[in-house]
């Protein structure tokens, strides 16, 4: 599994819509609205390196309101956590 962290600068007036459009892309696992020099941090998890290009270059960069991206490929994971369990309400 390849993990890419994508920093996104977006049109400030469209951040919620841009974030939702990014989150809907296949291969995107999470989108965070953040403070600082960038507006959104996107986690892309795909099977192959070529798939990163498909998500970022072919789809994410073409979303209206995306102004700039910077992509970082993760080499190793040093922290494992189960987000589903962390946000579980305990209902079956």
C-alpha positions as CSV (number, residue, x, y, z in Angstrom):
1,X,0.0,0.0,0.0
2,X,1.3,3.4,-1.0
3,X,0.5,6.4,1.2
4,X,0.8,9.9,-0.2
5,X,0.2,13.1,1.8
6,X,-1.0,15.9,-0.4
7,X,-0.9,19.5,0.8
8,X,-3.7,21.5,-1.0
9,X,-4.0,25.3,-1.4
10,X,-7.6,26.1,-2.3
11,X,-9.8,29.1,-3.0
12,X,-10.7,30.2,0.5
13,X,-14.3,30.8,-0.4
14,X,-14.6,27.2,-1.6
15,X,-12.7,25.1,1.0
16,X,-15.7,23.1,2.2
17,X,-16.8,22.2,-1.3
18,X,-13.2,21.4,-2.4
19,X,-12.7,19.2,0.6
20,X,-15.8,17.3,0.0
21,X,-15.0,16.8,-3.7
22,X,-11.5,15.5,-2.8
23,X,-12.9,13.2,-0.1
24,X,-15.2,11.6,-2.7
25,X,-12.2,10.6,-5.0
26,X,-11.3,6.9,-5.1
27,X,-8.0,6.4,-3.3
28,X,-8.6,9.3,-0.8
29,X,-8.9,8.1,2.7
30,X,-9.0,11.4,4.6
31,X,-9.1,15.1,4.1
32,X,-8.3,17.6,6.9
33,X,-8.9,21.3,7.0
34,X,-5.9,22.9,8.7
35,X,-4.4,26.2,9.7
36,X,-1.1,27.5,8.3
37,X,0.3,27.9,4.8
38,X,-2.0,25.3,3.3
39,X,-5.7,24.8,3.5
40,X,-6.2,21.0,3.3
41,X,-4.2,17.9,4.0
42,X,-5.3,14.9,2.0
43,X,-4.2,11.2,2.6
44,X,-4.1,9.1,-0.5
45,X,-3.8,5.3,0.0
46,X,-3.4,3.3,-3.2
47,X,-1.9,0.0,-4.4
48,X,0.7,1.3,-6.8
49,X,2.8,4.5,-7.4
50,X,1.1,5.1,-10.7
51,X,-2.2,5.2,-8.9
52,X,-1.0,8.2,-6.9
53,X,-0.6,10.1,-10.2
54,X,-4.1,9.0,-11.2
55,X,-5.6,10.4,-8.0
56,X,-3.5,13.6,-7.7
57,X,-2.6,14.7,-11.2
58,X,-5.6,13.3,-13.1
59,X,-8.4,14.0,-10.6
60,X,-7.6,16.1,-7.5
61,X,-5.7,18.8,-9.4
62,X,-8.7,19.3,-11.7
63,X,-11.2,20.0,-9.0
64,X,-12.5,23.6,-9.3
65,X,-11.1,25.6,-6.4
66,X,-7.8,23.7,-6.1
67,X,-5.0,26.2,-6.7
68,X,-1.9,24.3,-5.8
69,X,-0.8,20.9,-4.5
70,X,2.4,19.5,-3.0
71,X,2.6,15.7,-2.8
72,X,4.8,13.7,-0.4
73,X,5.2,9.9,-0.6
74,X,5.5,8.1,2.7
75,X,8.4,5.6,3.0
76,X,7.4,4.0,6.3
77,X,4.7,4.1,8.9
78,X,5.8,4.4,12.5
79,X,2.3,4.7,14.1
80,X,-0.6,2.3,13.5
81,X,-4.1,3.2,14.7
82,X,-7.5,2.0,13.8
83,X,-9.6,5.2,13.0
84,X,-12.8,3.1,12.6
85,X,-12.4,1.8,16.2
86,X,-11.4,5.3,17.5
87,X,-14.7,6.8,16.2
88,X,-16.9,3.8,16.8
89,X,-20.0,4.4,18.8
90,X,-20.1,0.8,19.9
91,X,-23.2,-0.1,17.8
92,X,-23.3,-3.2,15.8
